[in-house]
């Protein structure tokens, strides 16, 4: 369901949006930029999908194991 939102922005920003994105695409452009910062319901599914990627998990484990020794040399 779509909701209408009225925002106020500087005229230079609007002119840039109009020129770069196009007059009929500004809402979608802004929504695509904002969505990852305000919607979290897919986060658990994304983490689950990453965890199921065995190759990625193996690479991550290898990386963490290789860097864990670096912490001991850190000066706090």
MMTF fields as JSON, N, C-alpha, C and O atoms, coordinates in Angstrom:
{
  "mmtfVersion": "1.0.0",
  "mmtfProducer": "UNKNOWN",
  "numBonds": 303,
  "numAtoms": 304,
  "numGroups": 76,
  "numChains": 1,
  "numModels": 1,
  "chainsPerModel": [1],
  "groupsPerChain": [76],
  "chainIdList": ["A"],
  "bondAtomList": [4, 2, 8, 6, 12, 10, 16, 14, 20, 18, 24, 22, 28, 26, 32, 30, 36, 34, 40, 38, 44, 42, 48, 46, 52, 50, 56, 54, 60, 58, 64, 62, 68, 66, 72, 70, 76, 74, 80, 78, 84, 82, 88, 86, 92, 90, 96, 94, 100, 98, 104, 102, 108, 106, 112, 110, 116, 114, 120, 118, 124, 122, 128, 126, 132, 130, 136, 134, 140, 138, 144, 142, 148, 146, 152, 150, 156, 154, 160, 158, 164, 162, 168, 166, 172, 170, 176, 174, 180, 178, 184, 182, 188, 186, 192, 190, 196, 194, 200, 198, 204, 202, 208, 206, 212, 210, 216, 214, 220, 218, 224, 222, 228, 226, 232, 230, 236, 234, 240, 238, 244, 242, 248, 246, 252, 250, 256, 254, 260, 258, 264, 262, 268, 266, 272, 270, 276, 274, 280, 278, 284, 282, 288, 286, 292, 290, 296, 294, 300, 298],
  "bondOrderList": [1, 1, 1, 1, 1, 1, 1, 1, 1, 1, 1, 1, 1, 1, 1, 1, 1, 1, 1, 1, 1, 1, 1, 1, 1, 1, 1, 1, 1, 1, 1, 1, 1, 1, 1, 1, 1, 1, 1, 1, 1, 1, 1, 1, 1, 1, 1, 1, 1, 1, 1, 1, 1, 1, 1, 1, 1, 1, 1, 1, 1, 1, 1, 1, 1, 1, 1, 1, 1, 1, 1, 1, 1, 1, 1],
  "groupList": [{"groupName": "UNK", "atomNameList": ["N", "CA", "C", "O"], "elementList": ["N", "C", "C", "O"], "formalChargeList": [0, 0, 0, 0], "bondAtomList": [1, 0, 2, 1, 3, 2], "bondOrderList": [1, 1, 2], "singleLetterCode": "X", "chemCompType": "L-PEPTIDE LINKING"}],
  "groupTypeList": [0, 0, 0, 0, 0, 0, 0, 0, 0, 0, 0, 0, 0, 0, 0, 0, 0, 0, 0, 0, 0, 0, 0, 0, 0, 0, 0, 0, 0, 0, 0, 0, 0, 0, 0, 0, 0, 0, 0, 0, 0, 0, 0, 0, 0, 0, 0, 0, 0, 0, 0, 0, 0, 0, 0, 0, 0, 0, 0, 0, 0, 0, 0, 0, 0, 0, 0, 0, 0, 0, 0, 0, 0, 0, 0, 0],
  "groupIdList": [1, 2, 3, 4, 5, 6, 7, 8, 9, 10, 11, 12, 13, 14, 15, 16, 17, 18, 19, 20, 21, 22, 23, 24, 25, 26, 27, 28, 29, 30, 31, 32, 33, 34, 35, 36, 37, 38, 39, 40, 41, 42, 43, 44, 45, 46, 47, 48, 49, 50, 51, 52, 53, 54, 55, 56, 57, 58, 59, 60, 61, 62, 63, 64, 65, 66, 67, 68, 69, 70, 71, 72, 73, 74, 75, 76],
  "secStructList": [7, 7, 7, 7, 7, 7, 7, 7, 7, 7, 2, 2, 2, 2, 2, 2, 2, 2, 2, 2, 6, 7, 6, 6, 6, 2, 2, 2, 2, 2, 2, 2, 2, 2, 2, 2, 2, 2, 7, 7, 6, 6, 2, 2, 2, 2, 2, 2, 2, 2, 2, 2, 7, 2, 2, 2, 2, 2, 2, 2, 2, 2, 2, 2, 2, 2, 2, 2, 2, 2, 2, 6, 6, 7, 7, 7],
  "xCoordList": [0.839, 0.0, 0.892, 1.806, 0.634, 1.41, 0.796, -0.424, 1.647, 1.222, 1.844, 2.971, 1.113, 1.618, 2.365, 1.906, 3.527, 4.368, 4.807, 5.247, 4.687, 5.138, 6.416, 6.437, 7.487, 8.75, 9.181, 8.737, 10.035, 10.571, 12.072, 12.77, 12.566, 13.995, 14.442, 13.634, 15.723, 16.308, 16.04, 16.018, 15.838, 15.512, 16.649, 16.386, 17.896, 19.011, 18.961, 19.248, 18.591, 18.472, 17.342, 17.482, 16.232, 15.11, 15.495, 15.173, 16.179, 16.6, 17.531, 17.449, 18.412, 19.304, 18.547, 18.819, 17.6, 16.77, 16.006, 15.954, 15.424, 14.64, 15.507, 15.085, 16.729, 17.626, 18.216, 18.312, 18.607, 19.314, 18.355, 18.525, 17.363, 16.459, 15.27, 14.813, 14.788, 13.632, 12.39, 12.257, 11.478, 10.315, 9.358, 8.665, 9.283, 8.328, 8.967, 8.334, 10.227, 10.942, 11.516, 12.193, 11.268, 11.861, 11.385, 12.198, 10.112, 9.595, 10.26, 10.684, 10.351, 10.955, 12.432, 12.932, 13.125, 14.543, 14.746, 15.613, 13.948, 14.066, 13.686, 14.352, 12.647, 12.247, 13.355, 13.634, 13.983, 15.064, 16.253, 16.921, 16.522, 17.615, 17.281, 18.145, 16.055, 15.652, 15.33, 15.598, 14.761, 14.259, 15.228, 14.814, 16.492, 17.371, 17.635, 18.064, 17.384, 17.635, 16.434, 16.561, 15.274, 14.073, 13.268, 12.335, 13.594, 12.862, 13.803, 14.886, 13.378, 14.237, 13.602, 14.218, 12.383, 11.691, 12.359, 12.154, 13.139, 13.825, 15.228, 15.914, 15.659, 17.012, 17.274, 18.324, 16.36, 16.545, 16.651, 17.476, 15.818, 15.87, 17.19, 17.752, 17.675, 18.952, 20.097, 20.982, 20.096, 21.133, 21.063, 22.093, 19.862, 19.695, 20.242, 20.922, 19.945, 20.431, 21.954, 22.584, 22.546, 24.011, 24.599, 25.609, 23.978, 24.485, 24.415, 25.239, 23.451, 23.307, 24.303, 24.449, 24.978, 25.98, 27.287, 28.074, 27.506, 28.637, 29.989, 30.928, 30.093, 31.356, 31.682, 32.82, 30.676, 30.877, 31.235, 32.123, 30.56, 30.835, 32.249, 32.924, 32.697, 34.052, 35.086, 36.084, 34.841, 35.752, 35.767, 36.826, 34.608, 34.52, 35.258, 35.971, 35.094, 35.788, 37.293, 38.046, 37.733, 39.165, 39.717, 40.798, 38.977, 39.416, 39.502, 40.479, 38.475, 38.496, 39.59, 40.227, 39.816, 40.883, 42.251, 43.145, 42.413, 43.694, 43.957, 45.114, 42.901, 43.092, 43.009, 43.364, 42.556, 42.393, 43.729, 43.759, 44.809, 46.132, 46.576, 47.411, 46.036, 46.411, 45.937, 46.527, 44.901, 44.336, 45.297, 45.364, 46.033, 46.968, 48.063, 48.638, 48.358, 49.417, 48.881, 49.662, 47.596, 47.007, 47.342, 47.287, 47.687, 47.981, 46.706, 46.227, 46.159, 44.926, 45.306, 44.445],
  "yCoordList": [-1.164, 0.0, 1.237, 1.349, 2.133, 3.359, 4.444, 4.523, 5.272, 6.425, 7.667, 7.626, 8.758, 10.013, 10.741, 10.792, 11.306, 12.02, 13.327, 13.349, 14.399, 15.691, 16.052, 16.075, 16.336, 16.731, 18.073, 18.475, 18.744, 20.019, 19.854, 19.427, 20.196, 20.118, 21.385, 22.121, 21.615, 22.771, 22.691, 21.604, 23.84, 23.851, 23.298, 22.735, 23.443, 22.863, 21.339, 20.675, 20.798, 19.342, 18.845, 17.837, 19.555, 19.159, 19.22, 18.315, 20.281, 20.419, 19.272, 18.749, 18.889, 17.762, 16.456, 15.668, 16.22, 15.017, 14.99, 13.965, 16.113, 16.215, 15.93, 15.238, 16.476, 16.31, 14.906, 14.331, 14.359, 13.072, 11.888, 10.941, 11.939, 10.803, 10.876, 9.854, 12.053, 12.228, 12.553, 12.12, 13.309, 13.799, 12.715, 12.929, 11.595, 10.551, 9.45, 8.432, 9.656, 8.589, 9.028, 8.239, 10.246, 10.776, 10.009, 9.673, 9.727, 9.014, 7.654, 7.284, 6.914, 5.58, 5.658, 4.837, 6.655, 6.853, 7.096, 6.483, 7.985, 8.291, 7.071, 6.78, 6.361, 5.164, 4.115, 3.505, 3.9, 2.92, 3.303, 2.43, 4.604, 5.058, 4.909, 4.545, 5.182, 5.212, 3.825, 3.545, 2.962, 1.654, 0.867, 0.405, 0.69, -0.126, 0.474, -0.236, 1.753, 2.41, 2.386, 2.704, 2.014, 2.085, 0.793, 0.695, -0.184, -1.454, -2.554, -2.738, -3.273, -4.293, -5.678, -6.633, -5.811, -7.091, -8.163, -9.35, -7.797, -8.782, -9.106, -9.951, -8.45, -8.624, -10.053, -10.613, -10.647, -12.017, -12.989, -13.903, -12.791, -13.66, -13.48, -14.446, -12.26, -12.007, -12.672, -13.252, -12.596, -13.258, -14.777, -15.443, -15.31, -16.751, -17.179, -18.199, -16.399, -16.704, -16.646, -17.489, -15.673, -15.585, -16.784, -17.341, -17.183, -18.311, -19.612, -20.504, -19.725, -20.947, -21.013, -22.063, -19.923, -19.889, -20.447, -19.713, -21.733, -22.413, -21.875, -21.778, -21.533, -21.0, -19.659, -19.413, -18.801, -17.497, -17.657, -16.966, -18.552, -18.786, -19.334, -18.96, -20.214, -20.756, -19.646, -19.59, -18.769, -17.649, -16.712, -16.224, -16.465, -15.592, -16.197, -15.492, -17.491, -18.165, -18.118, -17.856, -18.367, -18.308, -16.912, -16.773, -15.89, -14.522, -14.194, -13.596, -14.587, -14.275, -15.03, -14.485, -16.275, -17.055, -16.452, -16.472, -15.921, -15.331, -14.012, -13.652, -13.284, -11.971, -11.996, -11.006, -13.08, -13.119, -12.931, -12.388, -13.358, -13.166, -11.721, -11.345, -10.901, -9.485, -8.722, -7.701, -9.191, -8.486, -8.507, -7.543, -9.571, -9.689, -8.639, -8.31, -8.114, -7.113, -5.691, -4.739, -5.537, -4.214, -3.524, -4.142, -2.248, -1.461, -0.711, 0.139, -1.024, -0.365, 0.635, 1.334],
  "zCoordList": [0.0, 0.0, 0.0, 0.817, -0.886, -0.981, -0.114, 0.032, 0.456, 1.244, 0.625, 0.133, 0.652, 0.125, 1.234, 2.375, 0.886, 1.833, 1.196, 0.046, 1.935, 1.446, 2.188, 3.418, 1.44, 2.051, 1.473, 0.398, 2.193, 1.736, 1.558, 2.478, 0.373, 0.103, -0.615, -1.181, -0.577, -1.245, -2.746, -3.324, -3.365, -4.794, -5.656, -6.718, -5.227, -5.988, -5.958, -6.953, -4.797, -4.674, -5.567, -6.259, -5.544, -6.398, -7.873, -8.642, -8.26, -9.662, -10.055, -11.166, -9.135, -9.403, -9.535, -10.441, -8.639, -8.732, -10.052, -10.733, -10.398, -11.626, -12.849, -13.775, -12.839, -13.989, -14.066, -15.15, -12.933, -12.929, -12.916, -13.683, -12.06, -11.872, -12.828, -13.34, -13.058, -13.936, -13.139, -11.995, -13.727, -12.987, -12.515, -11.521, -13.155, -12.779, -11.941, -11.661, -11.54, -10.832, -9.493, -8.835, -9.076, -7.844, -6.617, -5.756, -6.516, -5.341, -5.189, -4.094, -6.28, -6.231, -5.858, -5.09, -6.412, -6.109, -4.616, -3.994, -4.05, -2.622, -1.787, -0.794, -2.163, -1.421, -1.425, -0.393, -2.57, -2.661, -1.785, -1.229, -1.658, -0.798, 0.683, 1.482, 1.045, 2.444, 2.992, 4.16, 2.166, 2.62, 3.503, 4.566, 3.122, 3.971, 5.354, 6.264, 5.515, 6.798, 7.729, 8.912, 7.212, 8.041, 8.095, 8.892, 7.288, 7.328, 7.787, 7.231, 8.796, 9.394, 9.389, 9.863, 8.863, 8.934, 8.076, 8.332, 7.084, 6.252, 6.767, 6.192, 7.834, 8.341, 8.805, 8.489, 9.537, 10.016, 8.846, 8.865, 7.835, 6.657, 5.911, 5.395, 5.857, 5.181, 5.921, 5.292, 7.264, 8.051, 7.879, 7.779, 7.845, 7.648, 6.297, 6.192, 5.265, 3.923, 3.877, 3.238, 4.539, 4.567, 5.297, 4.865, 6.395, 7.178, 6.396, 6.6, 5.514, 4.717, 3.556, 2.929, 3.269, 2.206, 2.776, 3.372, 2.592, 3.208, 2.731, 3.521, 1.47, 0.951, 1.61, 2.011, 1.715, 2.34, 3.811, 4.312, 4.497, 5.908, 6.114, 7.073, 5.224, 5.319, 5.131, 5.849, 4.169, 3.941, 5.15, 5.545, 5.729, 6.896, 8.081, 8.794, 8.294, 9.383, 9.17, 10.109, 7.954, 7.639, 7.925, 8.497, 7.53, 7.743, 9.232, 9.681, 10.002, 11.43, 12.155, 13.056, 11.776, 12.393, 12.083, 12.929, 10.888, 10.489, 11.203, 11.424, 11.568, 12.183, 13.696, 14.336, 14.29, 15.744, 16.459, 17.563, 15.867, 16.487, 16.507, 17.33, 15.62, 15.578, 16.807, 17.163, 17.451, 18.617, 19.779, 20.542, 19.928, 21.048, 21.009, 22.046, 19.851, 19.723, 19.866, 19.878, 19.972, 20.038, 21.353, 22.417, 21.277, 22.48, 22.873, 22.121, 24.044, 24.489, 25.481, 26.015]
}
